[in-house]
Amino acid sequence: MTTPSRHTSRVVSLQPLSDSGYLLTFERGGLEFEAGRLLTIHGRVPTEDRSYTIASGEKDEHLQVLFRHIPTGQLTPQLAQKNPGDPIEFSGPFGEFVVRDPSHPVIFIATGTGVAPCRAYLRTHPGLPLTLVHGVRVAQDLFFRGEFEKARYLPCVSREDGTGFHGRVTDFFKSFDFARDAHFHLCGANEMIFDMQVFLLNAGVDESHIFTEAYYYRLHS
Ligand SMILES: Cc1cc2nc3c(=O)[nH]c(=O)nc-3n(C[C@H](O)[C@H](O)[C@H](O)COP(=O)(O)OP(=O)(O)OC[C@H]3O[C@@H](n4cnc5c(N)ncnc54)[C@H](O)[C@@H]3O)c2cc1C
């Protein structure tokens, strides 16, 4: 495992992927990492530092993170203003959200920007027999859809009809016939993670086969 360290590098590009989703590409600054690990991106002051899962593959030329621009937030308004050549400071790699045993089927369940680690896995291990259930509110937030369609890709769109399953991932699983011995990687909003953990445990999935990465906390609405 690589020892975390602090790096300064340069922005290569900032690509809008939807109304609020952006893909930020920057030089690696010598960083080595395993798919599933994350970075701290530093703001102007330490209270603005935030975590981002690396969305690029282990051998890709550059680092990439997928972020949602939160206009009232501290760091993402700064990231959304980045231009090619701008400096960017980050530390890492951190985190434990890696695929430990690829001999089991891997089912990735993500909401919104929580697909970032799944993309890192697929870019690093294109042959991994991975299932992705991706929950979003609107279809434009099905980030990297074209890339994911190479895997077993099951989009769930809660506020629009016409693309994949119409509803939340938790509703999708009520009628989804999945392998009980799979390893489940849950990533994104805490409410989905909590609800899916309860569902999977009640469905007989072993606790040791459930891995989680919560990005943010919000109460049930
Ligand atoms: C382990 C970990 C990994 C993370 N990886 C990513 C990632 O790859 N991509 C990413 O976009 N974010 C990720 N986050 C969230 C990220 O660290 C920031 O919290 C987020 O980008 C908002 O930062 P901000 O300073 O602009 O807003 P903040 O002031 O930190 O937050 C403003 C509000 O936005 C909500 N919020 C935070 N993140 C999101 C989100 N992704 N979607 C919708 N609402 C959100 C918060 O609940 C809060 O109410 C991760 C968080 C953790 C703990």
The ligand as an SDF file (V2000), in Angstrom:
LIG
                    3D

 53 58  0  0  0  0  0  0  0  0999 V2000
  -14.7500    9.3250    1.5970 C   0  0  0  0  0  0  0  0  0  0  0  0
  -15.3790   10.4250    0.7650 C   0  0  0  0  0  0  0  0  0  0  0  0
  -15.2380   10.4150   -0.6270 C   0  0  0  0  0  0  0  0  0  0  0  0
  -15.8650   11.4140   -1.3880 C   0  0  0  0  0  0  0  0  0  0  0  0
  -15.7410   11.3800   -2.7510 N   0  0  0  0  0  0  0  0  0  0  0  0
  -16.4410   12.2800   -3.4980 C   0  0  0  0  0  0  0  0  0  0  0  0
  -16.3900   12.2370   -4.9320 C   0  0  0  0  0  0  0  0  0  0  0  0
  -15.6840   11.4120   -5.5380 O   0  0  0  0  0  0  0  0  0  0  0  0
  -17.1360   13.1490   -5.6210 N   0  0  0  0  0  0  0  0  0  0  0  0
  -17.9160   14.1010   -4.9710 C   0  0  0  0  0  0  0  0  0  0  0  0
  -18.5870   14.9070   -5.6520 O   0  0  0  0  0  0  0  0  0  0  0  0
  -17.9470   14.1780   -3.6290 N   0  0  0  0  0  0  0  0  0  0  0  0
  -17.2200   13.3150   -2.8930 C   0  0  0  0  0  0  0  0  0  0  0  0
  -17.2360   13.4110   -1.5250 N   0  0  0  0  0  0  0  0  0  0  0  0
  -17.8830   14.5990   -0.9250 C   0  0  0  0  0  0  0  0  0  0  0  0
  -16.8390   15.7610   -0.9130 C   0  0  0  0  0  0  0  0  0  0  0  0
  -15.8180   15.4660    0.0280 O   0  0  0  0  0  0  0  0  0  0  0  0
  -17.4460   17.1080   -0.5510 C   0  0  0  0  0  0  0  0  0  0  0  0
  -18.1580   17.0010    0.6610 O   0  0  0  0  0  0  0  0  0  0  0  0
  -18.3650   17.6450   -1.6510 C   0  0  0  0  0  0  0  0  0  0  0  0
  -17.6510   17.7850   -2.8750 O   0  0  0  0  0  0  0  0  0  0  0  0
  -18.9360   19.0160   -1.2780 C   0  0  0  0  0  0  0  0  0  0  0  0
  -17.8730   19.8870   -0.9600 O   0  0  0  0  0  0  0  0  0  0  0  0
  -18.1380   21.4300   -0.7420 P   0  0  0  0  0  0  0  0  0  0  0  0
  -17.0150   21.9510    0.1200 O   0  0  0  0  0  0  0  0  0  0  0  0
  -18.3650   22.1460   -2.0230 O   0  0  0  0  0  0  0  0  0  0  0  0
  -19.5040   21.4910    0.0380 O   0  0  0  0  0  0  0  0  0  0  0  0
  -19.7520   21.2150    1.6130 P   0  0  0  0  0  0  0  0  0  0  0  0
  -19.7660   22.5330    2.3010 O   0  0  0  0  0  0  0  0  0  0  0  0
  -18.7730   20.1790    2.1090 O   0  0  0  0  0  0  0  0  0  0  0  0
  -21.1700   20.5340    1.5740 O   0  0  0  0  0  0  0  0  0  0  0  0
  -22.3380   21.2160    1.1740 C   0  0  0  0  0  0  0  0  0  0  0  0
  -23.5150   20.2330    1.1320 C   0  0  0  0  0  0  0  0  0  0  0  0
  -23.3980   19.3450   -0.0030 O   0  0  0  0  0  0  0  0  0  0  0  0
  -23.7500   18.0020    0.3490 C   0  0  0  0  0  0  0  0  0  0  0  0
  -22.9320   17.1200   -0.5410 N   0  0  0  0  0  0  0  0  0  0  0  0
  -21.6340   16.7940   -0.3700 C   0  0  0  0  0  0  0  0  0  0  0  0
  -21.1950   15.9980   -1.3680 N   0  0  0  0  0  0  0  0  0  0  0  0
  -22.2450   15.8310   -2.2050 C   0  0  0  0  0  0  0  0  0  0  0  0
  -22.3990   15.1120   -3.4350 C   0  0  0  0  0  0  0  0  0  0  0  0
  -21.3850   14.4020   -3.9800 N   0  0  0  0  0  0  0  0  0  0  0  0
  -23.6170   15.1510   -4.0340 N   0  0  0  0  0  0  0  0  0  0  0  0
  -24.6550   15.8590   -3.4720 C   0  0  0  0  0  0  0  0  0  0  0  0
  -24.5490   16.5560   -2.3020 N   0  0  0  0  0  0  0  0  0  0  0  0
  -23.3680   16.5470   -1.6810 C   0  0  0  0  0  0  0  0  0  0  0  0
  -23.3850   17.9220    1.8210 C   0  0  0  0  0  0  0  0  0  0  0  0
  -24.1980   16.9840    2.4960 O   0  0  0  0  0  0  0  0  0  0  0  0
  -23.6480   19.3080    2.3540 C   0  0  0  0  0  0  0  0  0  0  0  0
  -24.9630   19.4210    2.8000 O   0  0  0  0  0  0  0  0  0  0  0  0
  -16.6110   12.4440   -0.7470 C   0  0  0  0  0  0  0  0  0  0  0  0
  -16.7110   12.4600    0.6490 C   0  0  0  0  0  0  0  0  0  0  0  0
  -16.1170   11.4730    1.3910 C   0  0  0  0  0  0  0  0  0  0  0  0
  -16.2710   11.5100    2.9060 C   0  0  0  0  0  0  0  0  0  0  0  0
  1  2  1  0
  2  3  1  0
  2 52  2  0
  3  4  2  0
  4  5  1  0
  4 50  1  0
  5  6  2  0
  6  7  1  0
  6 13  1  0
  7  8  2  0
  7  9  1  0
  9 10  1  0
 10 11  2  0
 10 12  1  0
 12 13  2  0
 13 14  1  0
 14 15  1  0
 14 50  1  0
 15 16  1  0
 16 17  1  0
 16 18  1  0
 18 19  1  0
 18 20  1  0
 20 21  1  0
 20 22  1  0
 22 23  1  0
 23 24  1  0
 24 25  2  0
 24 26  1  0
 24 27  1  0
 27 28  1  0
 28 29  2  0
 28 30  1  0
 28 31  1  0
 31 32  1  0
 32 33  1  0
 33 34  1  0
 33 48  1  0
 34 35  1  0
 35 36  1  0
 35 46  1  0
 36 37  1  0
 36 45  1  0
 37 38  2  0
 38 39  1  0
 39 40  1  0
 39 45  2  0
 40 41  1  0
 40 42  2  0
 42 43  1  0
 43 44  2  0
 44 45  1  0
 46 47  1  0
 46 48  1  0
 48 49  1  0
 50 51  2  0
 51 52  1  0
 52 53  1  0
M  END
$$$$
